[in-house]
Amino acid sequence: VLAHINALGLPVDEARNIINSDAFSEELRRDAYDCQQIPIRSVPFFVFDNRVGIKGVEPLEVFTRTLQQLTPPDSTGASCTDMSC
C-alpha cells in the first residue's frame, strides 16, 4: 500500500501514521454499517450520494452519466457536463 502511496506522490510518513492510527475508525464503522444496509450481491459495486448504485463492470459512460445526473445545475440552470464544475 505504501508503495502505491509513494507512486502517487503523497507523503508516505503521513500516510503511514494515518494507517496505523484510529483517525478514521468512526467513518469506517459508519461505512461498514451503510454497506450492510444495501443488498449488495456483486462486486464491484459503487454507491453515489447514497442514492444510486452501479453494480458490476460498466463502461466509463455509465459512470459519467450517473455523476452528471447527480450533479446539481449551476446558477445558470445548465448541468455540469465536462466534470470541471
N, C-alpha and C positions, 0 to 999 in steps of 0.2 A: 504494500500500500504506500509506504513512504517513498519508494522509487517512483511511483506514479505521481505523487505529490511533487516531488523534486522535478520531474519531467515537465510538469505544468508551470514550474517557476514559482510555486508557493513556498513560503517559509517552512522548511522541514521541522525545525525545532518547535515552532508554534503548533504545527500540526501534531507532532508527537505529544506535546503537552495536552492538547485537546483530546486526542485519542486515549491517553492514559488517565483522563480525569472523568468526572461525572458531570461536566459542564452542560451537556445536552441530555442528561438522563430523563428529565421530565418530558421533554419534547419527544424523545424516543418512546417513552411509555404511552404518550398520547397517540403517536403514530401507530404503535402496535395495537392499541385499542381500536382505533379507527379502522385499521385493516381487518380486524376480526369482525367488524360490523358489516363488511362488504362480502358478499358471497363470491369470492374470487375462486375460479375453477381452472384458470390457465395462467401460464407465465410466458412472456411478460404481461404485466397488467399495469396500466398507467391511470392515475386519477388526477383530474384537473379541477381545481376550485371546489373540491368535494361535491361536484355535481355531474361530471361527465367522466366516463371510463372508456378506455380503449384497451381491448384485450387482444393478445396475440401480436404477431409481427404485421405491421401495417406500413404502407409507403409513407414517405415524408408528407405527401399531400394531405393525408388524413390528419396528421398532427397539425399541419399548418391551418387547415380548415377549422379544426377544433379550437385552436388558440384564437383564431380570428373571430369565431362565434362567441368566445368568452370574453373578448376584449371589448370594453365599452367604447362607444363612439367618442371621438374627440369633440371639442367645443363647437366645431362646425357641423357636427352631425355625421361626419364621414367615419367609416370604420377604419381601424388600423389594418392595412393590408400588406405593408412591407416589413413588419416586425420591428420597426425602428422607433415606434412611439412608446 
